[in-house]
Amino acid sequence: MPAHLAQRMTAFGRRVWARSAIRYVVIGGVAFAFDVGLLFVLHEVLGIPLPISTPVAFLTSFCVTYLLQRIFTFRLEGRVASSAVKYTLLVIANTFAVTGIVAAVDALGGSWFAGKLLAVVAMTVWNYFAYRYWVFAPRARGHGSSHATPQPRA
């Protein structure tokens, strides 16, 4: 590959990765694979019932998702306690939502995996906006922080 073409592709890749929505989707895919893989092991391999294995897998992925989204997607520095509390509240709400959706799809004769996919699609949309504008939102300048984080890019 010619050097100029490689440089253009690299520059394009950097521009794409600079978008928080792209990083959110990629990091979310990694977290989803972790969550579903753990759910598979807990339910299919170990035989743990869905009402137990679903929230256990989801809550276990809490740390992985929080750290990856905080560091790579929204590039937030400082204020760990504030964002962790907000994230925890969102995770509590999402845990009830995912458990209910998986259980409902299962009760209707669908597979647990279909329920999990449906829940993830719904949460992907509402969580992006919750993360961007609430959980990992940078503080406005002049509100008790001497080093406000720049506004994340869309």
Secondary structure, 3 states (H helix, E strand, C coil): CCHHHHHHHHHHHHHHHCCHHHHHHHHHHHHHHHHHHHHHHHHHHCCCCHHHHHHHHHHHHHHHHHHHHHHHHCCCCCCHHHHHHHHHHHHHHHHHHHHHHHHHHHHCCCCHHHHHHHHHHHHHHHHHHHHHHHHCCCCCCCCCCCCCCCCCCC
